Amino acid sequence: MKVTRLRVYPVKSLAGLDVDTAEVRPWGLERDRRWAVVAPDGTPVTAREANHLLSLRATTLDSGGVRIESVAESLHVDVPVHAEPVAVGHAGQGTALPAAAGANAWLSTQLSRPVRLVWQPDPTRRALDPDEGGLVGDHVSLADVAPLLLTSESSLAQLDAWTADEIPPLDMVRFRPNIVIDGDPVTPFAEDSWSSIQLGDVRFRVLGPCDRCVMTTIDPATLERGKEPIRTLAKHRRWDGKTWFGIWLVPDLSESAPSEMIAVNDECIAR
């Protein structure tokens, strides 16, 4: 098996981008989901209800800031290191630092609703929920559940076979993974049974499968909504009242090496 794709999402719920290499940190990939969009009261705003977020693309700058691009224009946002913290509704986060007023105004215009862009200054502040398998010392960025999400091309091929009479083959971006793997001997959904995985020289603990939401029914290219793939996944992959695709990972890094690199084509060994 090997890594076939790596993706980061600098701003939560915005379009992601493919990278050839990525730095693994205890809380996730470097430059992944340290920014997010919230309502004026701090409630998270995601593409589940604000589909247009998926049409905006964010790139992390060398300074740590981000450039957000729409079809017609772009916005440069500096890291708000001197801003006063504001309350946010991401579980376990408490507060974050708001971007400058101009950035918030630009983004509010894009979404046709008042929003603000916020930055997570310290990813070690947000502990991984013990109910989700978090252990003492586990931390997470502004991702929903865990530091990284892994999906398998073999599993997607099986899903495409199940939905062949309904829709064209799906792009894996629908499932917003950080890591995509493929290759013999991966059988569809073999990842369900893994307890750990090694990519190159980096080991990860598997928390368990990822339950999927309505966001997977939004075509990231057209923003059109449909019933697939949730409808078909629910026929084949539903238990405990949820529908599953992909697995959550936690990096297993040592104190002497708090970050490691992974790359496309790295060997993948599952246990």
N, C-alpha and C positions, 0 to 999 in steps of 0.2 A: 504494500500500500504506500501511497505517497500523498503529499499535499498538492492539490491542483489549483487552489485559489486562496488568497488571503484578502480580507476586506476590513476596512476601518470606517467608522462613522463618527467624524469629529463632533457633530452636533446630533444629539439623540433625535431620532425620527426623520432627519433629513436624509437625502440620498447618500449612499456610501461610495467608496472608491476602492478599486483594486490596487494592491501594492505587491511588489516582488519579495520584500522582506519586512519583518515587523519585530519590534522590540517587545518582549513579554515582560510585564511588570506584575507585581503581586495582585493588583486590582484589575488587570486586563492588558490589552495591547496599548502601547504608548500612542497617544493622540486619538484614542477611541472613547467617545461619549463622556468627555469632560465638560461639554456644553449642553444646554438643554433650553427648551422654550417653555415658558410658564405664563399663566394668566396673571393679571395684576395682583390677585390675592395669593399667588404662589402655586396654584394648582397646575400640575404638569399638563401641557398641551402636546398631544402626540398625533401622529398621522392616522390613528384610528378614527378620530373625529375631524381632524384638519388635514384632509388628503393632500392639499396643496404643498404641505411640507416635503412630500416625496419628490416634488419637482424642483426643489432647491438643493444645490450641491455645495457642500462645505469642504474646504481644504485647510488643514492646519499649516500655519506659517512658521518659519524658523523661530520667530519671536515667541511662539506659543499662542498667538492670536489666531483668528480664522478669517478666511475669505469666503463669503457666501455668495453664490451666483444664481441668478434667475435666468430666464431665457434672454432677457434684454439688458440686464445690468448686474453689477456686483457690488458687494459691500465689504470693506476691510474693517475688522473689529479687533481692537487691542485687548490684551488681557487686563481686566479691571482690578488690578492689584490694590488700588487705593480706594475702591468703592466701599461703602458701608454695606454689610451683609443684609440680605432680605430673606424672609421666610419662604421656604419652598416645600412642596408636598411630597417629594420623593421619600419613600419610607427609609428612615434611619439617617437622613441627611440633615434635616433641620434648617440650615441656611445655606445660601450660596451668594456669590458676588454678581451684581447686575452689570450688564454692559452699559456703555454710554447712551444717553438719551437719543442721540441720532440713530444709533443702531436699532434701538427698540422701535423708533418711529418707522424706520425703513421696513423692518420685519412686520410691524402691525399693518402697514400698507399692503404688503404682499399677501397677508392672510385675511385682510378686510375685517380685522378684529383687534382689540388692544392686547398686546402680548409684550413680554420682555425676554431678552436673552440673558441667561445666567451661566456662570462658570463655577465649577467645583474646584476650589483652591487646594484642598487637601484630600486626596482619595483614600487616605488611611483613616479618615474620620467615619466613613460609612461602612459599618461592619456587615458582613454577609449574614443574612437571617438564619439563625439556627434551625428554624422550621423548614428551610430550604436545603439543609445539609451543611450549613456554615459551621466552621470550627473556630476556636479561639485564635485570633490572629488573621483570619480571613477578611479581606476587604474587597470592595467593589466600586467601580466608577459609578456613573449614573445609569448603567445598564439595568434592565428590569430585575433580573434575578441573580445572575452570577457574572464573573469576569469575562468569560468567552462562551460563544456558541459554535458548536461544530456540527456540520451536516455531511451527508454522504451522497455522492453522485449515484451510487447504486440504489439508494433509497428513493432518490428523486426519479430515477428511471422506472422503478416499480410504480410510483405514484403516477407518472406519465402514462404508463400502460393501463392503469386503472381508469384514467380519465380520457383516454384516447378518443372515445366517441363523443366527448363533451367539449373539450377545449384543446388548443395546440399545446405542444410541450412547454413546460414552465421554465422560466429562468430562475436559477437558484436565488437570485436577489430577492425574490418574494419572501424568503424565509430569513433574510438579514443575518446570515452567518458571519462569523469572523474567520473560520477555517472550513475549507471544503476538502474532502479526501476522496480518493478513488483507487481502484486497483485490486487485483486478486490478493487475498481471498475474500474481499468484502462481499457479502451477500446482503440483499436488502434488509435494512434495519438490524443488522448484526450489532450495531453500536448500542442497542438497548441493553445488552448483557455485559458491556465493558465496565470495569471498575477503575481502570487507569489507562493512560495512553501516553506514548512518547513520540514527539515530533522532533526529528534530529536529535539534539542532546537535551531537549527540554521535556520534563515529565509533567503530567497533569493528572489531577484527581477528577474522576467523573462524578458529578453530583446526581445525575439522573436525566431523564428525558425532559424535553421542553414542551410545555403545553402551548398550543397555537391559538391565536385569536383572529378576529375579523380582519386584521391588518393584512393577512396573507391573501385575502380575497380582492385586494386592490391591485390592479395592474400598475406597476411602477412607471411604465412608459406612457400609458394613456390616462391613468388615474381612474379608470372605470372600475366599478365594483361588480362582482358577480357572486355566485354561490360556491364556486370552486376556488381552491382545492379542499376547503373545510368540509363540504358536503361528502366528498368521497373519502377523505381521511376519517371522517366520523364512522363510515361504514366498516373500515378496516382497522382503525387505530384509535379506538375510543375505549377508555376505561377510567375508573374513578371519576366519572362525570366530565372528563376532559379529552381533548384530541391532541395527539403527540406527533412531533417530527423534530429530529435533531437532539443533541445532548448538551448539557451545560458542563463547562470545565472550570477548574480552579488550578492556577499554576502551582507547581510544587518546587519552589525556589529556595535556595539556601541563603542563610544570612551573609555568607561570604560572596554570593553571586546573586544580588537582588534583582538582576535583570539578565535576560538571555535573548538571543536572536533565533527566529525561525524564518524559513524561506519556502517559497514555492519549490516543489520537487523534493523537499525533505522527506526522508523515509518516515513512515508511520508504523509504530508497533503498538498493538492493543493487547490488553490483558483483562 
